[in-house]
């Protein structure tokens, strides 16, 4: 590292430490608070005294956020607009307790307080659009376009009582603006923007609220947004940043299979643009006093090209990709909410149907490069002949041109989810209140994964020197063993161009009954208790593997019941199924039931000053492991993994002082037990295994503070997390005698599992290891000045985002391959004027174009693709201008 680099690093570190200190002191020095987001919204009224009351529905009842005894942050509609929030990565940056990881829009997951899943299927974070969960069970939340929202609520900690299975670590809720009866309103925004060194973009969004009659209203919203790219896919004909050649050659172990990669055909600058469009239609009908019925439908399509991380070895915001990377993400949700009163009982029914389809193409070349480096024995799929290089026919057929062996990944996922919840609340005249409810969810996921080579389905058999009419070469493909190849008998394509195929259907069903009640012990002291009983089950059927596993004893052909499936598979899906020795019908099933609960005590010490204690638990369901093929041994039965649980102990304060300062804070301790941990079992072929490996603990504090004086509003929020494993995670191994897989009862560090020839360590993760992806400290601060300038309402705002570095994996070896992200500070600036119905805003985000590292990731496993790791950062410098109008 140069002297200048070391100086910049030390300077950056000092800035982070200084900002951390100032934000902590701001919360201690003055006894007052407001959620940073809410305070910014309230500041929109020039020098308005006091704080706007924020009503939330986090407890399934409308309450002032300052009286809810849980840690909750709210981003109001005004704040979402002021901070240019348009999607998941934008709002996650403003929530100190939230981190996220992934590889692009629609392919990101969000986490609370460092609870980052290390295995399993379900998400650890609940994701709701109004009352309907749209949490994805695979990877990547829908990147909901943020417009015409009332607010976003972020609930930290386990929410298992009211929100269920996937709210282990926390819950994010998007609350839309509802139709308003009796009043007309409308509005629109148009925007032009540009990434500093990247492309131009822009968009338009509009809404209209129409009163149809005295009891019916409709609200319509639509949007279109195009963002220019900022990542360059550069030609690989130069050198990497370290001076080494950028050219990659496959088949070095055998000149007959040598192939040089070239991305010249697809190389271009700013190759990751995003196009998003969609809309929402809502109706509200009040058929009688005390009743309202709200049907709604929302749809969105997002097309994201390219990668959203860069390869530092190639250059700043640059990569070398060799094949198309593109995701087409379409979803819609229909919902029906009925709210009314039967006598004095309050009743709510929420029904939802969510359907999502993602079509993904992804460059997978670096996986090919990795396997090529293992030696000649791993080159079998690098040695096939392209028909374009063949001459002659029949016995005289000779082929000399190798098929381009670089791999691609394609995926088509279809998800359908039906949700029904019914809640009944006791009359308000009772001395206590209880909400009782029932929940049902049915979800069907269809997965189609192809790890393929373009043209593999149409390769030709080898005839050449030593071939010709020789029957030994009949039905063979590739370079003969005599020439250093690994001749393949029969086609290696499982289906179409797929070398490795997954065709699976998974059905999930979740049932729950729950109750949560409140009782005032005295006027200023209230106790809350809640419990949720749940039943969860899943069933998976289908195939995952290569041609060899399809034809072997680990698969059955469904139409005939015969063992072994001929390749290529027929066009119809699910004709071949992996055999499950643990079930008579060969279907992979999992069932579980249990309960979660909470107890909270809140004390209204004085007006606008609340202290609370909160104990809550949450869970994430377990699942099915498909049997694993063990080399040279057979098929091993893989037991299911059970649910993991999170227990939260929290003490918090919510207070307002002199109507100029709000301060909310929470100190928490969380115990994460039976963590679902994914490993590759020594000797297993091509698939991972998930087991319940051990425990972890999280200690932390999170707070928001806002000070208002005169025309200034100063807001700050932050979170500190100390999250680490509690004890070693022993690895999982196969017993070759009984062909079963289990966790080692004891394990020794730096020692391999006895009987393995791969030096698989006994310890899969070392006790004391930090939980990955979550910085120890993350915060945001802003200063806003509102004034009146010649009759124009004018504002100027400066904001900072800052966080410390983070590890990237629980496994020490993998974490070292990734490397830790570095801490950073970035600044956003904005200003605007408003008069009558119109407004103009100008903004520049990441004003000094810093590379704030969020995560590091690879598309394939880091232990295979370490040389293709990408760094995912906050978006580079981004500036624009927005014009808007509001009517009514």
C-alpha positions in Angstrom: 0.0 0.0 0.0 1.4 3.4 -0.9 2.0 6.2 1.6 -1.0 8.1 0.1 -3.3 5.1 0.4 -2.3 4.5 4.0 -2.9 8.2 4.8 -6.3 8.1 3.1 -7.2 4.9 4.9 -6.2 6.4 8.3 -8.1 9.6 7.4 -11.3 7.7 6.5 -11.0 5.7 9.7 -10.8 8.9 11.8 -13.8 10.3 10.0 -15.8 7.2 10.8 -14.8 7.3 14.4 -15.6 11.0 14.7 -19.0 10.6 13.2 -19.7 7.6 15.5 -18.7 9.7 18.5 -20.7 12.8 17.5 -23.9 10.8 16.8 -23.6 8.9 20.2 -23.0 12.2 22.0 -25.9 13.8 20.3 -28.1 11.2 21.8 -26.6 11.5 25.3 -26.0 15.3 25.5 -29.7 16.4 25.1 -32.6 14.5 26.6 -34.9 14.3 23.6 -35.6 12.5 20.4 -37.5 11.8 17.2 -37.1 9.1 14.6 -34.7 10.6 12.2 -37.0 9.9 9.3 -40.0 11.4 11.0 -38.2 14.5 12.0 -37.2 15.2 8.5 -40.8 14.9 7.4 -42.0 17.2 10.2 -39.4 19.8 9.2 -41.1 20.2 5.8 -43.4 22.8 7.6 -41.0 25.7 8.0 -40.1 26.2 11.7 -43.3 24.4 12.8 -43.2 23.8 16.5 -43.5 20.3 17.9 -43.4 16.9 16.1 -45.9 15.4 13.8 -47.7 12.4 15.3 -46.7 9.3 13.4 -49.4 6.5 13.4 -48.2 3.0 12.7 -49.9 -0.4 12.5 -47.0 -2.6 13.6 -49.1 -4.1 16.4 -52.0 -4.6 14.0 -53.7 -1.6 15.6 -53.3 2.1 14.7 -51.0 3.6 17.4 -48.7 6.5 17.9 -45.2 5.2 17.2 -44.0 6.8 20.5 -46.3 4.5 22.4 -45.4 1.2 20.7 -43.1 -0.9 23.0 -40.9 -2.3 20.3 -37.9 -0.9 18.4 -39.4 0.5 15.2 -38.1 3.0 12.6 -40.4 4.8 10.2 -39.6 6.4 6.9 -42.5 8.6 6.0 -43.6 9.4 2.5 -42.0 12.8 2.7 -38.7 11.4 3.8 -38.7 8.8 1.1 -39.0 11.6 -1.4 -36.5 13.9 0.3 -33.8 11.2 0.4 -34.5 10.0 -3.2 -35.5 6.5 -2.1 -36.6 4.4 -5.1 -35.9 0.8 -4.1 -34.6 -1.7 -1.6 -31.0 -0.6 -1.5 -32.0 3.0 -1.0 -34.2 2.5 2.0 -32.0 -0.1 3.6 -29.2 2.4 3.6 -31.3 4.7 5.9 -32.1 2.0 8.4 -29.1 1.5 10.8 -30.2 -1.9 12.0 -30.6 -3.3 8.5 -27.9 -4.6 6.2 -28.4 -6.3 2.8 -26.5 -8.6 0.5 -27.0 -9.8 -3.0 -25.9 -9.3 -6.6 -28.4 -6.8 -8.0 -32.0 -5.5 -8.1 -34.5 -8.3 -7.3 -31.6 -10.5 -6.1 -30.9 -8.9 -2.7 -31.9 -10.1 0.8 -32.1 -7.8 3.8 -31.2 -8.6 7.4 -31.7 -7.1 10.9 -29.1 -6.9 13.7 -26.7 -9.3 11.9 -29.0 -12.3 11.7 -27.9 -13.4 8.3 -29.0 -16.9 7.3 -26.2 -19.4 6.7 -28.4 -22.1 5.2 -32.0 -23.2 4.8 -34.7 -22.0 2.5 -36.9 -19.4 4.3 -35.8 -15.8 4.7 -35.0 -14.4 8.2 -36.8 -11.1 7.5 -40.5 -10.6 6.9 -41.4 -8.5 3.8 -45.0 -7.2 3.6 -46.9 -5.1 1.2 -49.7 -3.7 3.4 -51.0 -6.7 5.3 -49.9 -9.3 2.8 -46.5 -11.1 3.1 -44.5 -11.3 -0.1 -41.4 -12.8 1.5 -39.5 -15.0 -0.9 -38.3 -18.4 0.2 -35.4 -18.6 -2.2 -33.2 -15.6 -2.8 -33.9 -12.0 -3.6 -36.9 -9.8 -2.5 -39.0 -8.0 -5.1 -37.5 -4.5 -5.5 -40.7 -2.6 -4.9 -40.7 0.9 -6.6 -41.1 3.4 -3.8 -43.9 5.9 -4.8 -47.3 6.9 -3.3 -46.4 5.2 -0.1 -47.7 6.4 3.3 -44.6 5.0 5.0 -42.2 2.2 5.4 -42.0 0.5 8.8 -39.0 -1.4 9.9 -39.5 -3.6 13.0 -36.3 -4.8 14.6 -36.1 -8.1 16.4 -38.2 -11.3 16.2 -41.8 -10.6 15.4 -43.1 -14.1 15.7 -46.4 -13.4 17.5 -48.1 -11.3 14.9 -46.0 -11.8 11.8 -45.0 -15.5 11.7 -42.4 -17.7 10.1 -40.0 -15.5 8.2 -40.0 -12.6 10.7 -37.2 -14.2 12.7 -34.9 -11.2 12.8 -37.3 -8.4 11.9 -40.0 -7.2 9.5 -40.2 -4.6 6.8 -43.7 -3.3 5.8 -44.6 -1.1 2.9 -47.8 0.8 3.7 -49.5 2.3 0.6 -51.7 5.3 0.4 -55.3 4.2 0.4 -58.2 5.7 -1.5 -59.9 8.7 0.3 -63.6 9.0 0.0 -65.1 12.5 -0.7 -61.9 14.2 -1.9 -60.1 14.5 -5.2 -56.3 14.6 -5.4 -53.6 13.9 -7.9 -49.9 14.4 -8.5 -47.0 13.6 -10.6 -43.2 13.8 -10.7 -40.9 13.8 -13.7 -37.2 13.3 -13.2 -33.9 13.4 -15.1 -30.8 11.9 -13.6 -27.3 10.6 -14.4 -24.6 8.6 -12.7 -21.5 10.7 -12.5 -19.4 8.8 -15.0 -22.2 6.6 -16.2 -25.3 7.0 -18.3 -28.4 9.2 -18.2 -31.7 8.1 -16.9 -35.1 9.4 -15.8 -38.7 8.6 -15.1 -42.2 9.7 -14.5 -44.7 8.7 -11.8 -48.2 9.8 -11.1 -51.3 9.1 -8.9 -54.9 10.2 -8.9 -57.5 9.8 -6.1 -61.1 9.8 -7.5 -64.2 10.0 -5.4 -66.8 7.9 -7.3 -69.7 8.4 -4.8 -70.3 9.2 -1.2 -69.2 5.7 -0.2 -66.7 4.7 -2.9 -63.3 6.1 -4.0 -60.6 4.8 -6.3 -56.8 5.5 -6.3 -54.6 4.8 -9.3 -50.8 4.9 -9.4 -48.4 4.3 -12.3 -44.7 4.8 -12.9 -41.9 4.2 -15.4 -38.2 4.6 -14.4 -35.0 4.0 -16.4 -31.6 4.1 -14.7 -28.5 4.3 -16.8 -25.7 1.9 -16.0 -22.4 2.6 -14.3 -20.4 -0.7 -14.5 -18.2 -1.2 -17.6 -17.7 -4.7 -19.1 -14.3 -4.0 -20.5 -12.5 -6.1 -23.2 -10.2 -8.6 -21.8 -7.3 -7.8 -24.2 -5.4 -5.7 -21.7 -4.0 -6.2 -18.3 -5.6 -6.4 -14.8 -5.1 -3.6 -12.3 -2.1 -5.5 -10.8 -0.4 -5.7 -14.2 -1.1 -9.3 -14.9 -2.6 -10.4 -18.3 -6.4 -10.4 -18.5 -6.5 -13.2 -21.0 -7.9 -16.5 -19.7 -7.1 -19.8 -21.4 -8.8 -23.1 -20.7 -7.5 -26.5 -21.3 -3.8 -25.7 -20.5 -3.4 -29.3 -19.4 -4.1 -30.6 -23.0 -3.3 -28.5 -26.1 -6.0 -30.4 -28.0 -8.6 -28.7 -25.7 -7.1 -25.3 -25.4 -9.6 -22.4 -25.7 -9.0 -18.7 -25.1 -11.8 -16.7 -23.6 -12.8 -13.5 -25.4 -15.5 -11.1 -24.4 -15.1 -8.7 -27.3 -18.6 -9.4 -28.6 -20.4 -8.3 -25.5 -18.0 -5.8 -23.9 -19.5 -2.3 -23.5 -19.6 0.6 -21.0 -22.4 1.2 -18.5 -23.8 -2.3 -19.2 -26.0 -2.5 -16.1 -29.1 -0.3 -16.8 -32.4 -1.0 -15.0 -35.9 -0.5 -16.4 -38.8 -0.6 -14.0 -42.5 0.1 -14.7 -45.8 -0.8 -13.1 -48.8 0.5 -11.2 -51.5 0.0 -8.6 -55.3 0.2 -8.6 -57.2 0.4 -5.2 -60.8 0.8 -4.4 -62.4 1.7 -1.1 -66.1 1.0 -0.4 -67.9 1.9 2.8 -71.2 -0.1 2.6 -72.3 0.8 6.1 -71.1 2.7 9.1 -68.0 1.1 10.6 -67.3 -1.0 7.6 -64.8 -0.6 4.7 -63.8 -2.9 2.0 -60.5 -2.3 0.1 -59.6 -4.4 -2.9 -56.3 -3.6 -4.5 -54.0 -5.0 -7.3 -50.4 -4.0 -7.9 -48.1 -5.1 -10.7 -44.4 -4.4 -11.5 -41.8 -5.5 -14.0 -38.1 -4.8 -13.6 -35.5 -5.7 -16.2 -31.9 -5.4 -14.9 -29.0 -6.0 -17.2 -25.4 -6.8 -16.2 -23.7 -7.1 -12.8 -23.9 -4.6 -10.0 -20.6 -5.3 -8.4 -17.2 -4.7 -9.9 -13.9 -6.7 -9.9 -11.1 -4.6 -8.4 -8.6 -6.7 -10.3 -10.0 -5.4 -13.5 -10.5 -1.8 -12.5 -12.8 0.7 -10.8 -16.4 -0.1 -11.6 -15.2 -2.6 -14.2 -15.6 -6.3 -14.9 -14.8 -9.0 -17.4 -18.0 -10.9 -18.2 -18.1 -13.4 -21.1 -21.8 -14.1 -21.4 -25.1 -12.3 -20.9 -26.3 -11.4 -17.4 -29.9 -10.2 -17.3 -32.9 -10.6 -14.9 -36.5 -10.1 -16.0 -38.6 -9.9 -12.8 -42.4 -9.7 -13.0 -44.8 -9.9 -10.2 -48.3 -8.9 -9.2 -50.3 -8.9 -6.0 -54.1 -8.9 -5.5 -55.5 -8.2 -2.1 -58.8 -7.7 -0.3 -59.1 -6.2 3.1 -62.4 -6.1 5.0 -62.6 -4.1 8.2 -65.7 -3.7 10.2 -67.5 -4.2 13.6 -69.8 -6.9 14.8 -71.3 -5.3 17.8 -68.4 -3.8 19.7 -66.0 -6.4 18.2 -63.5 -5.2 15.7 -62.9 -7.6 12.7 -60.3 -7.6 10.0 -59.9 -10.0 7.1 -56.9 -9.8 4.9 -56.7 -12.0 1.7 -53.9 -11.9 -0.7 -52.6 -13.6 -3.8 -49.0 -13.0 -5.0 -47.5 -14.3 -8.2 -43.9 -13.7 -9.3 -41.8 -14.9 -12.2 -38.1 -14.3 -12.6 -36.1 -15.2 -15.7 -32.4 -15.0 -15.2 -29.4 -15.4 -17.5 -26.0 -15.2 -15.8 -22.4 -15.5 -16.9 -20.9 -18.6 -15.3 -17.6 -18.6 -17.1 -15.5 -18.4 -13.9 -16.8 -21.7 -12.7 -15.5 -23.2 -15.9 -12.1 -21.5 -15.4 -12.0 -22.8 -11.8 -12.7 -26.4 -12.8 -10.2 -26.2 -15.6 -7.5 -25.4 -13.1 -8.1 -28.6 -11.2 -6.5 -30.6 -14.0 -7.2 -33.0 -16.9 -9.7 -35.1 -14.9 -12.0 -32.1 -14.6 -12.0 -31.2 -18.3 -14.7 -33.7 -19.6 -17.1 -30.9 -20.3 -14.5 -28.7 -22.0 -13.9 -31.1 -24.9 -16.9 -31.2 -27.2 -17.0 -30.6 -30.9 -19.0 -27.8 -32.6 -20.9 -29.0 -35.7 -19.7 -25.9 -37.6 -16.2 -27.4 -37.6 -17.2 -30.8 -39.0 -16.6 -32.1 -42.6 -17.9 -35.2 -44.3 -20.6 -37.5 -43.0 -21.2 -41.0 -41.7 -17.9 -42.9 -41.5 -16.0 -39.9 -43.0 -17.3 -37.4 -40.5 -14.4 -35.5 -38.9 -14.6 -32.7 -36.4 -11.9 -30.3 -35.3 -13.5 -27.2 -33.9 -14.1 -27.2 -30.1 -17.4 -25.9 -28.7 -16.9 -22.8 -26.6 -16.8 -24.5 -23.2 -17.7 -21.5 -21.0 -20.7 -22.1 -18.9 -23.8 -20.0 -18.4 -26.6 -20.2 -15.8 -30.3 -19.7 -16.7 -33.1 -19.9 -14.2 -36.9 -19.6 -14.5 -38.7 -19.4 -11.2 -42.5 -19.2 -10.8 -43.9 -18.5 -7.4 -47.6 -18.5 -6.4 -48.7 -17.6 -2.9 -52.1 -17.4 -1.3 -52.5 -15.8 2.1 -55.5 -15.5 4.4 -55.6 -13.9 7.9 -58.5 -13.2 10.1 -58.2 -11.0 13.3 -60.8 -10.2 15.9 -60.3 -7.6 18.7 -62.3 -7.3 21.9 -64.5 -4.3 22.6 -62.8 -1.1 23.6 -65.1 -0.9 26.7 -63.4 -3.9 28.3 -60.7 -3.4 30.9 -58.2 -5.1 28.6 -58.0 -5.7 24.9 -57.0 -8.9 23.1 -56.5 -9.5 19.4 -57.1 -13.1 18.4 -56.4 -14.4 14.9 -55.8 -17.2 12.5 -53.4 -17.4 9.5 -53.0 -19.6 6.5 -50.5 -19.5 3.7 -50.1 -21.8 0.7 -47.1 -21.4 -1.6 -46.0 -23.2 -4.7 -42.5 -22.7 -6.1 -41.4 -24.0 -9.5 -37.6 -24.0 -10.0 -35.9 -24.6 -13.4 -32.1 -24.2 -13.2 -29.8 -24.8 -16.1 -26.0 -24.8 -15.7 -25.2 -25.1 -19.3 -22.9 -24.7 -22.3 -24.2 -23.1 -25.4 -24.7 -25.7 -28.1 -24.2 -28.7 -25.9 -27.5 -30.3 -27.0 -26.3 -30.4 -30.6 -22.7 -31.7 -30.2 -21.6 -34.5 -32.5 -19.8 -37.8 -31.9 -16.1 -38.0 -32.5 -14.6 -39.5 -35.6 -11.1 -38.8 -36.6 -7.6 -40.2 -36.1 -8.3 -43.6 -34.6 -12.0 -43.2 -35.1 -13.9 -43.5 -38.4 -15.8 -46.8 -38.4 -14.3 -48.1 -35.2 -17.2 -49.4 -33.1 -15.4 -48.4 -30.0 -16.2 -44.8 -30.9 -19.9 -45.3 -31.6 -22.1 -42.9 -29.6 -19.1 -41.2 -28.1 -18.4 -37.5 -27.8 -15.4 -35.4 -27.1 -11.6 -35.9 -27.4 -10.5 -39.6 -27.0 -8.6 -40.7 -24.0 -5.7 -41.6 -26.2 -5.4 -37.9 -27.2 -5.5 -36.8 -23.6 -9.3 -36.3 -23.4 -12.0 -37.8 -21.3 -14.3 -39.4 -23.9 -18.0 -39.2 -22.9 -20.3 -42.1 -23.7 -23.7 -40.6 -24.8 -24.7 -37.0 -24.6 -23.7 -35.1 -21.5 -26.7 -32.7 -21.9 -29.4 -33.5 -19.3 -31.9 -31.3 -21.1 -31.4 -28.7 -23.8 -27.9 -27.2 -23.2 -27.9 -28.0 -19.4 -24.8 -29.9 -18.1 -26.4 -29.7 -14.6 -30.1 -29.4 -14.3 -32.6 -28.7 -11.5 -36.3 -29.2 -12.1 -38.1 -29.1 -8.8 -41.5 -28.1 -7.4 -41.8 -27.2 -3.8 -45.0 -26.7 -1.9 -45.2 -24.9 1.4 -48.1 -24.6 3.8 -48.1 -22.6 7.0 -50.9 -22.4 9.6 -51.0 -20.4 12.8 -53.3 -19.2 15.5 -52.3 -16.3 17.7 -53.3 -13.9 20.4 -51.9 -10.7 21.7 -53.4 -8.7 24.6 -52.8 -5.6 26.7 -53.8 -4.7 30.2 -53.2 -1.5 32.2 -51.9 -2.5 35.6 -52.2 1.1 36.6 -52.9 4.1 34.4 -49.2 4.5 33.5 -48.1 0.9 33.5 -49.2 -1.6 30.8 -48.3 -5.2 30.2 -48.5 -6.9 26.8 -48.5 -10.7 26.2 -48.7 -12.7 23.1 -48.4 -16.3 21.8 -48.5 -17.9 18.4 -48.9 -21.6 17.7 -47.7 -22.6 14.2 -47.7 -25.6 12.0 -45.5 -25.7 8.9 -44.9 -28.3 6.2 -43.2 -28.6 2.9 -42.9 -31.1 0.1 -40.4 -31.2 -2.7 -40.3 -33.4 -5.8 -38.1 -33.3 -8.9 -34.6 -33.8 -10.1 -31.2 -32.1 -9.6 -28.0 -33.4 -11.0 -25.9 -34.3 -14.1 -26.5 -36.9 -16.8 -24.7 -39.6 -14.8 -26.8 -39.1 -11.7 -30.0 -39.2 -13.9 -29.0 -42.5 -15.4 -27.9 -44.1 -12.1 -29.7 -45.7 -9.2 -30.4 -42.3 -7.5 -33.2 -41.4 -10.0 -36.4 -42.9 -11.2 -38.4 -42.3 -14.5 -41.9 -41.2 -13.4 -44.0 -42.5 -16.3 -42.7 -46.1 -15.9 -41.2 -46.2 -12.5 -38.0 -47.6 -14.0 -34.7 -46.9 -12.1 -32.6 -44.5 -14.1 -33.6 -41.8 -16.6 -32.5 -41.5 -20.2 -31.0 -38.2 -21.3 -31.8 -35.8 -22.7 -35.0 -35.5 -20.7 -38.3 -35.0 -22.5 -39.7 -31.4 -22.9 -42.3 -32.0 -20.2 -41.1 -31.1 -16.7 -40.7 -33.5 -13.7 -40.4 -36.7 -15.7 -37.4 -37.7 -13.6 -37.2 -37.7 -9.9 -34.4 -38.0 -7.4 -35.0 -41.1 -5.2 -35.6 -40.3 -1.5 -34.7 -43.3 0.6 -36.3 -41.7 3.7 -39.9 -41.7 2.2 -41.9 -44.5 0.7 -43.4 -42.2 -2.0 -39.9 -40.7 -2.7 -41.2 -37.2 -2.0 -39.0 -35.0 0.2 -41.3 -33.9 3.1 -40.9 -31.8 6.2 -43.3 -31.1 9.0 -43.0 -29.1 12.2 -45.0 -27.4 14.9 -44.2 -25.2 17.8 -44.9 -21.8 19.4 -43.5 -18.3 19.8 -44.4 -15.7 22.4 -43.7 -12.3 23.8 -44.1 -10.3 27.0 -43.6 -6.5 27.1 -43.9 -4.0 30.0 -44.1 -0.3 29.3 -44.2 2.5 31.8 -45.3 6.0 30.8 -43.0 7.8 33.2 -44.3 11.2 32.2 -46.0 12.9 29.3 -44.2 11.9 26.1 -41.7 9.8 27.9 -41.9 6.0 27.8 -39.7 3.2 29.1 -40.3 -0.4 28.0 -39.0 -3.9 28.5 -39.6 -6.5 25.8 -39.1 -10.2 25.6 -39.9 -11.9 22.3 -39.1 -15.0 20.3 -39.2 -15.9 16.6 -38.5 -18.9 14.4 -37.4 -19.8 10.9 -38.8 -23.2 9.7 -36.6 -26.2 8.8 -36.7 -28.2 5.6 -35.8 -31.2 3.6 -32.3 -32.3 2.4 -32.2 -34.3 -0.7 -30.1 -37.5 -0.6 -26.4 -37.0 -1.5 -24.5 -39.1 -3.9 -21.2 -40.2 -2.2 -18.3 -40.9 -4.6 -17.6 -44.6 -5.0 -20.0 -45.5 -2.1 -23.6 -44.9 -3.0 -26.5 -42.6 -2.0 -26.6 -41.4 1.6 -29.8 -40.5 3.4 -29.7 -36.8 4.5 -31.9 -36.0 7.5 -34.0 -32.9 7.6 -32.9 -29.8 9.4 -35.2 -28.2 12.1 -36.3 -24.7 12.7 -33.9 -22.2 14.2 -35.1 -19.8 16.9 -34.2 -16.3 18.1 -34.9 -14.9 21.6 -34.7 -11.2 22.1 -34.3 -9.3 25.4 -34.7 -5.6 25.0 -35.0 -2.4 27.0 -35.9 0.8 25.4 -36.9 4.4 25.8 -39.1 6.7 23.7 -39.2 10.4 24.7 -40.0 13.9 23.5 -38.5 16.9 25.4 -39.9 20.4 25.2 -41.3 19.7 21.7 -37.9 20.3 20.1 -36.1 17.0 20.6 -37.0 13.4 20.4 -34.8 10.5 21.5 -35.6 6.8 21.0 -33.1 4.0 21.9 -33.1 0.3 22.5 -30.5 -1.9 24.1 -30.8 -5.6 23.2 -29.4 -9.1 23.7 -30.4 -11.8 21.3 -29.8 -15.6 21.4 -29.8 -17.3 18.0 -30.1 -21.1 18.5 -29.9 -24.1 16.2 -28.5 -22.1 13.3 -29.2 -23.6 9.9 -25.8 -24.0 8.4 -25.0 -25.1 4.8 -21.9 -27.2 4.2 -20.5 -29.4 1.5 -20.2 -32.9 2.9 -16.8 -34.6 2.2 -17.1 -37.0 -0.7 -20.6 -35.7 -1.8 -21.1 -34.9 -5.5 -22.5 -31.6 -6.6 -24.8 -30.7 -3.7 -24.8 -29.0 -0.3 -26.3 -30.1 3.0 -28.0 -28.0 5.7 -27.9 -29.0 9.3 -28.5 -27.3 12.7 -24.9 -26.4 13.6 -24.9 -24.3 16.8 -25.7 -21.0 18.4 -24.8 -17.3 18.3 -25.3 -14.2 20.4 -26.0 -10.5 19.4 -25.5 -7.6 21.7 -26.3 -4.1 20.5 -27.9 -0.7 20.8 -29.8 1.3 18.2 -31.2 4.9 18.4 -32.6 7.8 16.6 -32.3 11.4 17.7 -33.6 14.6 16.2 -33.3 18.2 17.3 -35.4 21.1 15.9 -34.6 24.7 16.5 -35.9 27.5 14.4 -35.4 26.7 10.8 -33.0 23.9 11.4 -33.6 20.2 11.9 -30.6 18.0 12.8 -31.3 14.2 12.8 -29.1 11.3 13.5 -29.6 7.5 13.9 -27.3 4.6 14.4 -26.8 1.1 15.5 -24.0 -0.8 17.1 -23.9 -4.6 16.9 -21.6 -7.1 18.5 -22.7 -10.4 16.9 -20.7 -13.6 17.1 -20.8 -17.4 17.3 -21.2 -19.0 20.7 -18.9 -22.0 20.4 -17.5 -24.0 17.5 -19.7 -25.4 14.7 -18.7 -29.0 14.2 -18.8 -30.2 10.6 -21.0 -32.8 9.1 -19.7 -36.2 7.8 -21.0 -39.3 6.2 -20.9 -42.7 7.7 -19.9 -44.9 4.8 -21.1 -48.0 6.6 -24.7 -46.9 7.3 -24.7 -44.2 4.5 -26.1 -41.6 6.9 -25.0 -38.0 7.4 -24.7 -36.4 10.9 -22.8 -33.7 12.8 -19.6 -34.7 14.6 -20.3 -35.0 18.3 -16.9 -33.4 19.1 -14.5 -31.6 16.8 -10.9 -30.4 17.0 -9.7 -27.2 15.3 -7.2 -27.5 12.4 -7.8 -31.2 12.1 -9.4 -33.0 9.2 -12.4 -35.4 9.5 -11.0 -38.9 9.9 -11.3 -41.1 6.8 -11.6 -38.2 4.3 -9.0 -37.6 1.6 -10.1 -34.0 1.0 -8.7 -32.6 4.3 -12.2 -31.4 5.2 -11.8 -29.7 8.6 -13.6 -31.0 11.7 -14.6 -27.5 12.6 -16.9 -25.8 10.1 -17.0 -22.4 11.8 -14.9 -21.3 14.8 -16.5 -20.0 18.0 -16.2 -16.3 18.5 -16.4 -15.6 14.7 -18.3 -12.4 13.9 -21.6 -12.9 12.1 -21.1 -11.7 8.5 -22.5 -8.9 6.4 -23.4 -6.6 9.4 -21.0 -3.7 10.2 -20.3 -3.2 13.9 -21.6 0.4 13.5 -23.9 1.9 10.9 -25.4 5.4 11.0 -26.9 8.3 9.1 -27.0 12.0 10.0 -28.7 15.0 8.3 -29.0 18.7 8.6 -31.9 20.5 7.0 -32.6 24.2 6.7 -36.1 25.3 5.8 -36.9 29.0 5.0 -39.1 31.2 3.0 -37.4 33.1 0.2 -39.5 35.8 -1.5 -42.7 33.7 -1.1 -41.0 30.4 -2.1 -40.7 27.6 0.5 -37.0 26.7 0.2 -34.9 24.0 1.8 -31.2 22.9 1.8 -30.2 19.5 3.1 -26.9 17.7 3.7 -26.8 14.1 4.8 -24.1 11.5 5.6 -24.1 7.8 5.5 -21.4 5.9 7.3 -20.5 2.4 8.5 -17.6 0.3 9.6 -16.3 -2.7 7.8 -17.8 -6.2 7.9 -16.8 -9.8 7.5 -18.4 -11.8 4.7 -18.7 -15.4 5.8 -18.9 -17.6 8.9 -16.3 -20.0 7.6 -12.8 -18.6 8.2 -11.4 -19.9 5.0 -14.2 -18.5 2.9 -14.1 -15.2 4.8 -10.4 -14.9 4.0 -11.1 -15.5 0.3 -13.7 -12.7 0.3 -11.8 -10.3 2.4 -13.5 -7.8 4.8 -15.3 -4.8 3.4 -13.9 -1.4 4.5 -15.7 1.3 6.4 -16.8 4.4 4.5 -18.5 7.8 4.7 -20.5 9.3 1.9 -22.5 12.5 1.6 -25.8 13.4 -0.1 -26.8 17.0 -0.9 -30.2 18.3 -2.0 -32.2 21.5 -2.3 -35.6 22.6 -3.5 -38.2 25.2 -3.8 -42.0 24.9 -3.6 -44.8 27.3 -4.4 -48.5 26.7 -4.6 -48.9 23.3 -6.3 -45.5 22.8 -7.8 -42.0 21.9 -6.5 -38.5 21.5 -7.9 -35.8 19.5 -6.3 -32.1 19.0 -7.2 -29.9 16.4 -5.6 -26.6 14.8 -5.7 -26.1 11.5 -3.9 -22.6 10.2 -3.0 -21.4 13.7 -3.8 -17.7 12.8 -3.7 -18.1 9.5 -5.6 -16.8 7.2 -2.8 -16.8 3.4 -3.2 -18.6 2.6 0.0 -18.3 -1.2 0.2 -21.5 -3.0 1.3 -20.7 -6.6 0.5 -18.5 -8.9 -1.5 -20.0 -11.8 -3.4 -19.7 -14.3 -6.1 -22.3 -16.0 -8.2 -21.0 -19.5 -7.6 -19.5 -20.7 -4.3 -16.5 -18.6 -3.1 -14.4 -21.7 -2.5 -14.7 -22.4 -6.3 -14.9 -18.9 -7.7 -12.6 -16.8 -5.4 -10.9 -15.4 -8.4 -14.2 -13.9 -9.6 -15.3 -12.2 -6.4 -17.1 -8.9 -6.9 -17.4 -5.9 -4.6 -20.8 -4.4 -4.3 -20.8 -0.8 -3.2 -23.2 2.0 -2.6 -24.2 3.6 -5.9 -21.6 5.9 -7.4 -22.2 9.6 -7.7 -25.7 10.2 -8.8 -27.4 13.5 -9.5 -30.6 14.7 -10.9 -33.5 17.2 -11.0 -37.2 16.4 -10.2 -40.3 18.5 -11.0 -43.6 17.7 -9.3 -47.1 19.0 -8.9 -49.9 18.2 -6.5 -53.6 19.0 -7.0 -56.5 18.8 -4.5 
